[in-house]
Amino acid sequence: MVDKPIKYEQARELARNGAEEDRTHLATRSDVQPEILYFLVDDPSLEVRRNLATNKATPAKADTILARDKEELVRQEVAEKIALLVPGLDQQAQKQVYDAAMETLGILVRDQASKVRQILSETLKDVANAPADIINQLARDTELVVAEPVLTFSPVLSNEDLLEIISNSPVEGVVDAIAQRAAVDATVSDAIIQTDHLGAIALLLGNTSAQIREEALDVIIDKASDVESWHLPLVKRPSLPIKAAFRLAHFVAASLVDVLQKRGELSGEEVSEIRKIVDQRIDDGTIDPDWANQKNTEKPGVVELDELWDEDPDKKRKVKPVTPIQIAEDMKENDRLDEAAVSEAVNRGDVDLVIAAISVLSGLSLEAVEKAIDTQEPQTVMSVCWKAGLSAKLAEQAQSKVAGIKEEDLVKAAGKKFPISDSQMTERLSGLANL
């Protein structure tokens, strides 16, 4: 329903003496004079001020006042509105509007409520023309929920900024966030490796766009034999030097040796050399010859139930799960396979475990989930996550961190909701079965 035009005198009277419902509606209108909207910034009604905060017609001076409102909900609304305006602002052509917006952002970035600052960070994280001083303040925030979005995604942060933050930030999780950036520079990778932060290094290794010098890779491999979370991302590193592949073959699990041998860039001679290393490990007893030579059956990675038990039936002691699908099934059996567990696997770059977890939780075959990931179609990846009962936000993360889909191609969560309908996702899953 379109509002009827309102005269200035009528609008002024409503602003001064109207009922709360009338003032609340007035605060949403874009066809009243700016001074009428400005008058409402001191309105005693929270709903009036919230509507005013979301109204794009509200004058810039009013937004600056609302940015200091006593109610956090009002400040949250202003933060989102102003941050969404930033990409379209032209500093030269709209200097007055731009300066007012920057003043308001400067107030909000210092807000005592972390949720207000988080809204700024989430909204400005991928804005190329976001003000550098605001982005840097957000990146150095003492709350990870505020700093993380811009640390992971903002193109405004320079390598110098990132190196300084890695060196000086005391906030847990900051280095992890930087390790997941697109196209991490080699100097930044060096700094991350020098922190000796096991989780961050695992994420860096799993980040296929990160530049890691061969010398730095050698430093990691020197320490990797005892750090199991590094093994999978190491054997999957793109353009892995053959020297590094040989070194890894001496200590990674047999299933990962198999991954090494299947790398397309290795010559037949190099694969034979890796097999010699495996044979030596079999002779030394450091690798299980039966498992090392195990062939995939109808369900790759799955062993019969009897094989999970000790030879003595009276002991009934389970053998430790060794493949991702076994680990996922074991976690489910012990009520440990949930959103938090999958999220942790996503964040540390354990792609195989994530795929196995989705398979176990969804009831889809491992092959179907692998196909979904390999398609690199955002909607398909989101659909298998939905089938597994995972959240829309985690499904969004899986697109980039598991399927390797570029940031600009992601299908993003609509808050807590999936951005595509259940019927569309069901159709995607049906199409997957026909691949």
Secondary structure, DSSP 8 states (H G I E B T S, - for coil): -------HHHHHHHHHH--HHHHHHHTT-SSS-HHHHHHGGG-S-HHHHHHHHH-TTS-HHHHHHHTT-SSHHHHHHHHHHHHHHGGG--TTTTHHHHHHHHHHHHHHTT-S-HHHHHHHHHHHTT-TTS-HHHHHHHHT-SSHHHHHHHHHH-TT--HHHHHHHHHH---TTHHHHHHTSTT--HHHHHHHHHTT-HHHHHHHHH-TTS---HHHHHHHHHHHTT-GGGHHHHHT-TT--HHHHHHHHTTS-HHHHHHHHT-TT--HHHHHHHHHHHHHHHHHTSS-HHHHT----SSTT---GGGGB-SSTTT--B----SHHHHHHHHHHTT--SHHHHHHHHHTT-HHHHHHHHHHHH---HHHHHHHHHHT-HHHHHHHHHHTT--HHHHHHHHHHTS---GGG----BTTB-SS-HHHHHHHHHHHHT-
